[in-house]
């Protein structure tokens, strides 16, 4: 229960309540709702924006795992259960969706991370297939696959994170 003052008094577990001991060092407080970021160094937490709802339809998410923004403010969100990456405009509306959990050329059974290069191409980490699928920003279609399951050179085992060094990416992975 959170009081009107924003102090957590007890935690709920099923149908019962667990009281918080009074000798707790500091109460847990709700973060304030703010319309702009707090000043640096204040240690304050705020919610800036939330997008989408739970589900399988366009603009909904079942297991959102990774988020990245391109230089134009488009946000890409990997949805592991729905097997897709949804691109959201800066206002939160759906711009497009890439991938599918079903077999086919755009299969993404478990996308968990996404990153953009300087050209706006999206690199999507597919954990289940131990690979990175590169999607063209212009077409929304896969243009390259990097990696395969294994422990040898160029192979991945249960990958979970991805980042792009744009300078190195352009030199090492030429885009068609």
N, C-alpha and C positions, 0 to 999 in steps of 0.2 A: 504494500500500500504506500502510495506517495501522498503526503499531506499537501494542503494548500500552500505551505511554505516550501514545498519541494523536497522534503526530507523523507527518505525511505524508512518506514517503521517496521515492516515485516515482509517476509517473502512467502509467496504462496507455493504449495507443493500439492498438486492434486486437489483434494477437497479440504486439506488442512492448511493452517498458516503457521509459519515458523517465526517467532518473535526475534528481532535483532537484539542482542544483548546490550544493555545500557552502558557497559564499560567499553563499547566500541570507540576507537580513537577519534574517528571523524564520521559524520553521517554521509551517506551517498546522496548527492543532490541531482535533480533533473538539470540538464543543460538549458540555458536560456534560449528562446527562439530569437534569432537575429536575421535581419534582412541583408546584412553585409558581413564580410569576414571580420573577426575581432582583430584588434591591433596586435602586431607581432609581439611575442614575449609575454602576453597576458595570461597564457595558460587556459584560456576560456575555450570551451567546446561549443560548437553550434552546428545546426543542420542548415546547409545551404540550399539543397534541392533534392528531391527524390523523383524518380521516374518509374512508370510501369506498375503493373499489378501482377499477382500470381496467376499463372495459366499457360495455355499453349497457343493462344491466338496471337496475331501480329501485335507487337507492342507489349506483350506479356512475357513473363519470365518464369521458368520452373526451377532453375538452379543457376542464377547468375553468379559467375565466378570471377571473370577478368574484365577490366574496364581500361580503355585507352581513349585519348582524344587526339584528333589530327590537328593540323595547323589552322583549320577553318572552324574549329569548335565542334565538329561532329564527334559524338561519343560512340565507340563500338563496345558492345557488351556481349561477352561470350555466355551462352546459355547451355550448360553442360547436358542437362536432361533433354532439352528440345533439340540438341544437335545443330545449333545455328549461332550466327553472330548477327545481332541486330544493330543497325546504325541509327542513332537518334540525332535529330537536329538540336541546335542549342536550346530551343524552347521545350525539348522533350518529346516532340512528335516523331513518329517513325519515318525515317528517310528511306531505308531499304533493309533487306535481310539477306544474308548469305549463308549457304550451307543447308544441309538436311541430315536427319538421322537415318534416312532410308538409303539403300544402295543406289548408286548413280555417280555421275562425275563430280558432284558437289557434296559427297557424303562427309559429314563431320560427326562421328559418333560421340566424341567427348571433348569439345573445345573448352580449354581451361584458361588460356591466356591470349592476349592480342597486343600487337604493337604496330605502329605506323612508321614507314620510312619517310624521307623528305619529299618523295613524289606522291605520297598519299596512299601507296599500296599497303595493304594490311597483311601482316604475318600472323597466322592463327596457329596456335599450338594445339594439336589433337593428341591428347594423352593416350587414348586407347590404341591408336595406330602408331604411336611414337614417331610423329612427323610434324613438320611445319608446312602448312598450306599457304601459299602466297596468293592473295586475291588482288586483282587489278582494281584500283579505285575507279577507273574510267568505265569498266564494263561490269564489275561485280562478279566476275568469273575467275576461277582458279587459273593461274598462269604458270605455277611451278610448285613442285613438292620437294621439300628438303628433308633428308633423313629417312631412316627406316628402323625397325626394332632391332636391338642388339647392343653389343658392347664394343664393336670395332669402330674404326674411323668413319665419321659421318653417320653413326648410328646412335640411337637414343634409348634409354631405359626409364620408363615411367617419368617422363619430363613433367615439370609442374610450373615453370616460370620462363619468361621470355622477355628480352629487351633488345633494342636495335641501336647499334652504333651506325648512324646513317652514312658517315664517311666510309667506314669499312664495308657496309652492306653494298654500296654502289660499286666498290672496287672488287669485292669477292663474289657477289651474286648478281651478275648482269641480268636486267629485266628484258624480256623480248619486246 
